[in-house]
Amino acid sequence: MLAIASKILNNIKKNFSYTHYFSTVIVLSLTSILIFFIVIASPSFSNVIIFSLILVFNSLTVLLLLGSKRRKDINVLIRTITALRSNSYTSDNEIKLDKDLNELEAEIKQMFNNNRSVITNMKKLEQIRTEFLGNVSHELRTPIFAIQGFIETLLDGALNDEKVNRTFLNKANQHTLNLNNLLNDLIDISMIESGQMKMSFRYFNIIELLESILNEMRAHADKKELELRFESAKEKVLAYGDKDKIRQVLVNLILNAIKYTENGFVEVMIIIENELIIISVKDSGIGISEEDQKRIFERFYRVDKDRSREIGGTGLGLAIVKHIIEAHNSKIQIQSKLGMGSEFSFYLKKG
């Protein structure tokens, strides 16, 4: 009851706050009514004439005051809107309306702040777009120029040299594979960031998926004489998510771990905590500095650009990983120190 009464009193107070400008109008109206009763009490021709003149005067004064108030408010609004359109305001504190228009002033300030936020975001997006196009152009140019160079060398006579022709063809082929990987990653991240990536969430056996991926990756690990570890106390653990997208994440993380590890091991671990499955990929590789860890998930960001290109990295893999994991309402985390390896981890809901 007290809350209702307080609300009613606030509304009454608020309504009265809008009438202070028209107090003169109220006084004039009451004066006209008072004179009217005086005329009735003493009805003479002169009193009627006086009452009529006063009534006309008061009416004209009321109309004049109301028109003046309305014109003043409209002019203030026009000036405010003109200033907004011309971006003359640098702060919402510069927006001032009459006290009777407090709510409208608050709405205009909110609109100003929203527009400024939109403009700021648009500028950031334009900068990101420009940087993205520049990075794409550079990344495409590298394999294309390399392929072009190998083909020109072969056409200039190296094709007939059995000692180098196959080597050059193999290198050209590797660059075409790198180019294809880059284009696939560009398509993936474009679909993800435009909201066109379709997700198919269901329960799947994460142990079975990991064993399948590790069997595929084992040849890469054996080539570098790395120990590829995976142990699980259970044969079946159901996780909830998009199986194909999680496969893409795990392939990327495990392959990266192998690429950037020269000696030691790459280990995949699963930890079950309540209703969550924590999946981590740990290695004994080169590690990542704290400064680089802050940007490692940015598009085209590389810790070691020359080395990344040498081993076929596109610079988009971890950005794609981050987007996929976030689409699962999870978060990719990293723990790493230079020279002491890295560990990437994320969680999925347990089935």
C-alpha positions in Angstrom: 0.0 0.0 0.0 2.8 2.4 0.9 4.5 1.7 -2.4 1.2 2.4 -4.3 0.6 5.6 -2.3 4.2 6.8 -2.9 3.8 6.1 -6.7 0.5 8.1 -6.8 2.1 11.0 -4.9 5.1 11.0 -7.2 2.8 11.1 -10.3 0.9 14.0 -8.8 4.1 15.9 -8.0 5.4 15.2 -11.5 2.2 16.5 -13.1 2.4 19.7 -11.0 6.0 20.2 -12.0 4.8 20.7 -15.6 2.4 23.5 -14.6 4.7 26.1 -13.1 5.1 27.9 -16.4 1.3 28.2 -16.7 0.7 29.6 -13.3 0.0 33.0 -14.9 -2.6 31.4 -17.1 -4.3 29.9 -14.1 -4.3 33.3 -12.3 -5.8 35.0 -15.3 -8.5 32.4 -15.6 -9.4 32.7 -11.9 -9.5 36.5 -12.3 -12.0 36.2 -15.2 -14.2 33.9 -13.2 -14.1 36.2 -10.2 -15.1 39.2 -12.3 -17.9 37.1 -13.9 -19.4 36.6 -10.5 -19.1 40.2 -9.6 -20.9 41.2 -12.8 -23.7 38.7 -12.0 -24.0 40.2 -8.5 -24.1 43.8 -9.9 -25.4 43.4 -13.5 -24.9 46.8 -15.2 -24.1 47.6 -18.8 -20.7 49.1 -17.8 -19.8 46.0 -15.8 -20.7 43.7 -18.6 -18.5 45.8 -21.0 -15.6 45.8 -18.5 -15.9 42.0 -18.0 -16.0 41.4 -21.7 -12.9 43.4 -22.3 -11.1 41.8 -19.4 -12.2 38.3 -20.7 -10.9 39.1 -24.2 -7.7 40.5 -22.8 -7.1 37.5 -20.6 -8.0 35.1 -23.4 -5.5 36.8 -25.8 -2.9 36.7 -23.0 -3.4 33.0 -22.5 -3.1 32.3 -26.2 0.0 34.5 -26.4 1.6 32.7 -23.4 0.8 29.3 -24.7 2.0 30.1 -28.2 5.2 31.7 -26.9 5.9 28.6 -24.7 5.3 26.2 -27.6 7.4 28.3 -30.0 10.2 28.5 -27.5 10.2 24.7 -26.9 10.0 24.0 -30.7 12.9 26.4 -31.4 15.0 24.7 -28.7 14.3 21.3 -30.2 15.1 22.5 -33.7 18.5 23.9 -32.5 19.2 20.7 -30.6 18.3 18.4 -33.5 20.4 20.6 -35.9 23.3 20.4 -33.6 23.0 16.6 -33.3 22.8 16.3 -37.1 26.0 18.4 -37.6 27.8 16.5 -34.7 28.3 19.8 -32.9 28.0 18.2 -29.4 31.0 16.6 -27.9 29.2 15.6 -24.7 25.6 15.0 -23.6 26.1 17.6 -20.9 25.9 20.2 -23.7 22.3 19.2 -24.4 20.0 21.5 -22.4 16.2 21.8 -22.7 13.6 23.6 -20.5 12.8 22.1 -17.1 9.4 21.1 -18.4 11.1 18.8 -20.9 13.3 16.8 -18.6 12.2 13.4 -20.0 12.6 14.5 -23.6 16.1 15.9 -22.7 17.0 12.5 -21.2 15.8 10.7 -24.3 17.8 12.9 -26.6 20.9 12.4 -24.5 20.4 8.7 -24.7 20.0 8.9 -28.4 23.2 11.1 -28.6 25.2 8.5 -26.6 23.8 5.6 -28.7 24.6 7.3 -31.9 28.1 8.2 -30.7 28.6 4.6 -29.7 27.4 3.4 -33.1 29.8 5.8 -34.9 32.7 4.7 -32.8 32.0 1.0 -33.5 31.6 1.8 -37.2 35.0 3.4 -37.2 36.5 0.5 -35.4 34.9 -1.9 -37.9 36.2 0.1 -40.8 39.7 0.0 -39.4 39.4 -3.8 -38.8 38.0 -4.3 -42.4 40.9 -2.3 -43.8 43.4 -4.3 -41.8 41.7 -7.5 -42.7 41.8 -6.8 -46.5 45.4 -5.8 -46.2 46.3 -9.0 -44.3 44.3 -11.1 -46.8 46.1 -9.5 -49.8 49.5 -10.1 -48.2 48.7 -13.7 -47.2 47.4 -14.5 -50.7 50.3 -12.8 -52.4 52.9 -14.9 -50.6 51.9 -18.4 -52.0 50.9 -17.0 -55.4 54.2 -15.3 -55.9 56.0 -18.5 -54.8 54.1 -20.7 -57.2 54.6 -18.2 -60.0 58.4 -18.2 -59.3 58.6 -22.0 -59.3 56.6 -22.3 -62.6 58.7 -19.6 -64.3 61.9 -21.3 -63.3 60.6 -24.6 -64.6 59.5 -23.0 -67.9 62.9 -21.3 -68.2 64.7 -24.7 -68.4 64.6 -26.3 -65.0 61.8 -28.6 -66.2 64.3 -30.6 -68.1 66.7 -30.8 -65.1 65.8 -34.0 -63.3 67.7 -32.9 -60.2 65.5 -29.9 -59.5 62.2 -30.2 -61.4 60.5 -32.5 -59.0 61.8 -30.4 -56.0 60.3 -27.3 -57.6 57.0 -29.1 -58.4 56.7 -30.4 -54.8 57.3 -26.9 -53.4 54.8 -25.4 -55.8 52.3 -28.1 -54.8 52.9 -27.3 -51.1 52.1 -23.6 -51.7 48.9 -24.6 -53.5 48.0 -26.6 -50.4 48.8 -23.6 -48.2 46.7 -21.4 -50.5 43.8 -23.8 -50.3 44.0 -23.9 -46.5 44.0 -20.1 -46.4 40.9 -19.9 -48.6 39.1 -22.5 -46.5 39.9 -20.6 -43.3 38.8 -17.4 -44.9 35.4 -18.9 -45.8 35.1 -20.4 -42.3 35.8 -17.2 -40.5 33.6 -15.2 -42.9 30.7 -17.4 -42.2 31.3 -17.4 -38.5 31.5 -13.6 -38.2 28.5 -13.0 -40.5 26.4 -15.3 -38.3 26.0 -17.8 -41.2 27.8 -20.7 -39.5 25.2 -23.4 -38.8 25.7 -25.4 -35.7 24.3 -28.9 -35.0 24.3 -29.6 -31.3 23.9 -33.1 -30.1 25.5 -35.7 -27.7 28.6 -37.5 -29.0 31.4 -39.7 -27.6 34.3 -37.3 -27.0 36.7 -40.2 -26.3 35.9 -41.8 -29.6 36.4 -38.5 -31.4 39.8 -37.8 -29.7 41.1 -41.3 -30.5 40.1 -40.9 -34.1 41.9 -37.5 -34.4 45.0 -38.7 -32.6 45.3 -41.6 -35.0 45.3 -39.1 -37.8 47.9 -36.9 -36.1 50.2 -39.7 -35.0 52.1 -39.7 -38.3 52.9 -36.0 -37.9 54.1 -36.6 -34.3 56.2 -39.7 -35.3 57.9 -37.6 -38.0 59.2 -35.3 -35.4 59.8 -38.1 -32.9 57.3 -36.6 -30.4 55.4 -38.6 -27.9 51.6 -38.3 -28.5 49.8 -39.0 -25.2 46.2 -39.6 -24.4 44.8 -41.5 -21.5 41.2 -41.8 -20.3 39.8 -43.9 -17.5 36.6 -44.3 -19.4 35.8 -45.6 -22.8 32.8 -43.4 -23.3 32.1 -39.9 -22.2 29.2 -38.0 -23.8 29.7 -34.3 -24.6 27.1 -31.9 -25.9 28.1 -29.8 -28.9 28.7 -29.7 -32.6 30.8 -32.8 -33.3 32.3 -31.6 -36.6 33.1 -28.1 -35.3 34.7 -29.6 -32.1 36.8 -31.9 -34.4 38.0 -28.8 -36.2 39.0 -27.2 -32.9 40.9 -30.2 -31.7 42.6 -30.8 -35.0 43.8 -27.2 -35.0 45.0 -27.3 -31.4 46.8 -30.7 -31.7 48.4 -29.9 -35.0 49.6 -26.5 -33.7 51.1 -28.3 -30.7 53.0 -30.7 -32.9 54.2 -27.9 -35.3 55.6 -25.8 -32.5 57.2 -28.6 -30.5 60.6 -29.9 -31.5 61.3 -32.2 -28.6 59.2 -34.0 -25.9 55.5 -34.6 -26.0 52.0 -33.5 -27.0 49.4 -34.6 -24.4 45.6 -34.5 -24.6 43.7 -34.7 -21.3 40.1 -34.9 -20.3 38.9 -33.9 -16.8 35.3 -34.3 -15.7 34.1 -31.7 -13.1 30.5 -32.0 -12.1 28.5 -31.4 -15.3 31.5 -30.2 -17.4 34.1 -31.9 -19.5 37.4 -30.0 -19.6 39.5 -30.8 -22.6 43.1 -29.6 -22.8 46.0 -29.9 -25.3 49.4 -29.6 -23.7 52.9 -29.6 -25.2 56.5 -29.1 -24.3 57.2 -26.7 -27.2 58.6 -23.2 -27.6 55.9 -21.5 -25.5 54.2 -18.2 -26.0 55.1 -14.9 -24.2 52.6 -13.1 -22.0 52.4 -10.2 -24.5 51.7 -12.6 -27.4 49.1 -14.5 -25.4 46.9 -11.3 -25.3 46.7 -11.3 -29.1 47.1 -14.9 -30.1 43.4 -15.3 -31.0 43.4 -12.3 -33.3 43.0 -12.9 -37.1 46.3 -13.2 -38.9 48.3 -12.6 -35.7 51.5 -14.8 -35.6 54.0 -15.1 -32.8 56.7 -16.0 -35.4 55.5 -15.0 -38.9 58.4 -16.6 -40.8 58.1 -19.9 -38.9 54.4 -19.9 -39.3 54.5 -19.5 -43.0 57.3 -22.1 -43.3 55.1 -24.7 -41.6 52.0 -23.7 -43.4 50.0 -21.6 -40.9 47.3 -19.3 -42.1 47.1 -17.1 -39.1 43.3 -17.8 -38.8 43.2 -21.1 -37.0 43.1 -19.9 -33.5 40.6 -17.1 -34.4 38.3 -19.8 -35.8 38.9 -21.9 -32.6 37.9 -19.0 -30.4 34.6 -18.4 -32.3 33.6 -22.0 -32.3 34.3 -22.5 -28.6 32.3 -19.3 -27.8 29.4 -20.5 -29.9 29.3 -23.5 -27.4 29.0 -21.0 -24.5 32.5 -21.9 -23.5 35.9 -20.1 -23.4 39.3 -21.0 -24.8 42.0 -20.5 -22.2 45.8 -20.6 -22.5 48.7 -21.2 -20.0 52.2 -20.8 -21.4 55.7 -19.7 -20.7 58.5 -19.2 -23.2 60.6 -22.3 -23.6 58.3 -24.3 -21.3 55.4 -25.3 -23.6 51.8 -24.3 -23.8 48.4 -25.6 -22.7 45.1 -24.7 -24.4 41.9 -25.8 -22.7 38.1 -25.4 -23.0 35.0 -27.1 -21.6 31.9 -28.7 -22.9 28.6 -29.7 -21.2 28.6 -33.3 -20.1 25.9 -35.6 -21.4 
